[in-house]
């Protein structure tokens, strides 16, 4: 037998093993929302091969009729939909009275281990993809990569690199001067050319998205307010540099001037958007940028400011004012037709409680189907993952969640997810 014949026999002997090795899973879904925004289907069979959906068929087809070795999941009494996405989290911490002491007492390794725990809580709550918009970058990139490699369990992470101006929100504050020098980020910048370099540096070291802070923030321990802090030319330079290297830009922005400057510069999303005005709404609709409302953060800081004593007077005043205004302004933007992507700012609120954002969105006047779209279809579009995420269709990743009752009838059902699958792997099945 010549070498070509031996090679052909080897290929034929390996090929059946490869086919047999495929991991087939079958789900029977009583109610199925394949594409948020479209009709809910009844009594469907979802077929998954390895990490992707291969088919969805009407009726309950027996798993053994699909593949004799297929795994079967009975969700005939459940509402099944795509995995949720949170476009604004901070997986390395949670707001609380020990934050200052944790900075001094916890090692980088401790913080990294804690972020693994927070990531796991987020996944088990039904959030299979998140965008982390503020953390120690190398720890965050390690967490992202560790999840992608299957070393640890957690949601798929779109990881940011932050670019801020000296003394603005995103720079360190509330510490003695030598500690502020120690903890100052390498991507703090002043002037357009420094900010261009800082943006390129963040991308060089692993950023999937650039996060900027065009206005002040509630949790900066300073009385510099929530107005515009990053200059127009700095914002524009960051956006141009990021887009040139294939990265989107998310802008933390509360005051209208900072929102509008960021939108004019071409940012891809506004985080919070607390005081968006008529010009802001016009700019949102013209540019196609998303609003990521983070109502849960506003609700959380108002409650903390009123019931705890660990916040400084400057933070308390901002928390009560801004947090109290967010709901009203969000409802106005939604009714005006601004595109909304779901985001919580979890890390201000507790990780794993992300779905409570949906309840707040509903209370502000958003329709349940639009809420589901914001956390699936819209979020996938914001991160340029519509081809693989956001809906349950053949060829897309098998990111699937289920709950007992239909969240379109009671949005709080999103807080009671009982089945979680990501990339075809089951992490929760009650």
C-alpha positions, 0 to 999 in steps of 0.5 A, spaced: 500 500 500 502 506 497 503 512 502 497 516 499 492 510 500 495 509 507 493 517 508 486 516 505 485 510 510 487 514 516 482 520 514 477 515 513 478 512 520 478 518 524 472 522 520 467 517 523 470 519 530 470 526 529 462 526 527 461 521 533 465 526 538 460 532 537 456 534 543 449 534 541 444 537 546 436 537 545 431 542 549 424 542 549 421 549 550 414 550 552 414 558 550 420 560 546 422 567 544 427 566 538 428 573 536 426 579 541 421 583 538 418 577 534 412 572 536 413 567 542 413 560 539 410 554 542 412 547 543 419 548 540 425 543 539 432 546 539 438 542 537 445 544 539 451 541 536 457 543 540 457 550 542 452 553 536 444 552 535 444 547 529 436 547 528 429 549 531 423 545 529 416 545 531 413 540 536 417 536 541 422 531 537 425 526 541 432 527 543 434 519 541 430 521 534 435 526 533 442 523 536 442 516 540 447 520 545 444 527 545 443 530 552 436 532 553 433 538 557 426 539 559 423 546 559 416 544 556 414 548 562 418 554 561 419 561 558 426 560 553 429 566 550 437 568 548 442 569 554 441 576 557 447 581 556 449 587 560 453 593 557 455 596 563 459 592 569 465 593 573 466 585 575 472 587 580 468 590 586 462 592 589 460 599 592 460 599 600 463 601 606 470 597 606 472 600 599 477 604 602 480 599 606 480 594 601 484 598 596 490 598 602 488 591 604 487 586 598 492 584 594 491 584 586 491 577 586 485 577 592 481 582 587 482 577 581 479 572 585 474 576 587 472 578 580 472 570 578 466 570 584 462 576 581 463 573 574 460 567 576 454 570 580 453 574 573 453 568 569 448 564 574 443 570 574 442 569 566 447 574 563 452 570 558 455 576 555 457 583 559 461 589 557 466 591 563 467 598 563 472 600 568 477 596 572 484 594 573 486 593 565 490 587 566 486 583 571 480 584 567 483 582 560 486 576 564 479 574 567 476 575 560 481 570 557 481 565 562 473 565 561 474 564 554 479 559 555 474 555 559 479 555 565 473 559 569 466 560 569 463 567 567 460 571 562 463 572 555 467 579 557 468 585 552 473 588 556 475 596 556 481 600 557 479 607 560 481 614 558 480 620 563 483 627 564 487 629 570 483 630 576 476 628 572 472 622 573 476 616 572 482 619 575 484 617 582 481 621 588 479 621 595 486 619 597 493 622 600 497 625 595 502 619 595 497 614 594 494 618 588 501 618 585 501 610 586 494 609 583 494 613 577 492 610 571 497 610 565 492 612 560 490 619 564 491 624 559 491 632 558 490 635 551 488 631 544 495 628 543 496 625 549 489 623 549 490 620 542 497 616 545 493 614 551 487 611 547 492 607 542 496 605 549 490 602 552 488 598 545 495 595 545 495 592 552 488 589 550 482 593 550 476 591 546 472 598 547 475 604 550 471 607 556 472 615 557 469 620 562 466 626 558 463 629 565 464 628 572 461 622 576 457 621 582 462 616 586 468 621 585 470 623 592 470 630 590 465 636 589 467 637 582 460 636 580 457 632 574 458 637 568 463 636 562 470 635 564 473 632 558 474 638 552 471 637 546 478 636 542 480 631 547 474 627 546 474 627 538 481 625 538 480 619 542 474 617 538 478 618 532 484 614 534 479 608 537 475 607 531 481 607 526 484 601 530 477 598 530 475 599 537 468 603 539 468 608 544 463 608 550 462 615 554 460 616 561 456 622 561 451 625 566 450 633 564 447 635 557 454 638 555 458 632 556 453 628 553 452 632 546 460 633 546 461 626 546 455 624 541 458 630 536 465 626 536 462 620 534 462 615 540 458 609 540 454 609 546 453 614 552 453 611 559 448 614 564 445 620 560 442 623 566 441 630 563 440 628 556 436 634 553 432 636 546 439 637 543 442 630 546 436 626 543 436 629 536 444 627 536 442 620 539 437 619 533 442 622 528 448 618 530 445 612 531 449 611 538 446 607 544 444 610 551 446 605 556 441 607 562 444 604 568 438 606 572 440 600 577 446 604 579 442 611 580 437 607 585 442 604 589 446 610 590 440 614 592 438 608 597 445 608 600 446 615 601 439 615 605 441 609 609 448 609 610 454 613 613 460 611 609 459 616 603 462 623 603 458 629 603 460 630 596 458 623 594 451 623 598 449 630 595 451 628 587 447 621 589 441 623 591 440 629 586 443 625 580 440 618 582 433 621 583 433 624 576 435 618 572 428 615 571 425 621 569 430 623 563 430 615 561 423 615 560 423 621 556 429 619 552 425 612 550 419 615 548 423 620 543 425 613 540 433 613 542 436 606 541 437 603 548 442 598 550 441 594 557 446 596 562 446 596 570 453 599 572 453 593 577 459 593 582 455 599 584 449 595 585 451 587 587 453 583 582 447 577 580 442 583 581 443 585 574 436 583 572 433 588 577 434 594 571 429 591 567 424 592 573 426 599 573 426 600 566 419 598 566 417 602 572 420 608 567 415 606 562 419 602 557 415 596 554 417 589 556 419 587 549 423 593 548 426 591 555 428 584 552 430 587 546 435 592 549 438 586 553 439 581 547 438 584 540 440 591 541 446 589 546 449 584 540 449 590 535 452 595 540 458 590 541 458 588 533 456 581 535 449 580 531 452 575 527 453 570 533 449 573 539 442 576 541 437 571 538 436 564 538 437 562 530 441 556 527 449 558 526 449 562 533 452 561 539 447 557 544 446 562 549 440 560 552 436 562 559 429 560 561 425 561 567 418 559 569 413 564 567 413 569 561 417 576 563 413 579 557 407 579 562 411 580 568 418 583 567 420 581 574 421 574 572 428 576 569 430 576 576 428 568 577 432 565 571 432 557 573 436 555 566 443 558 564 446 555 558 452 559 554 456 556 548 452 550 549 454 548 556 449 548 562 451 552 568 444 552 571 439 547 571 434 547 576 
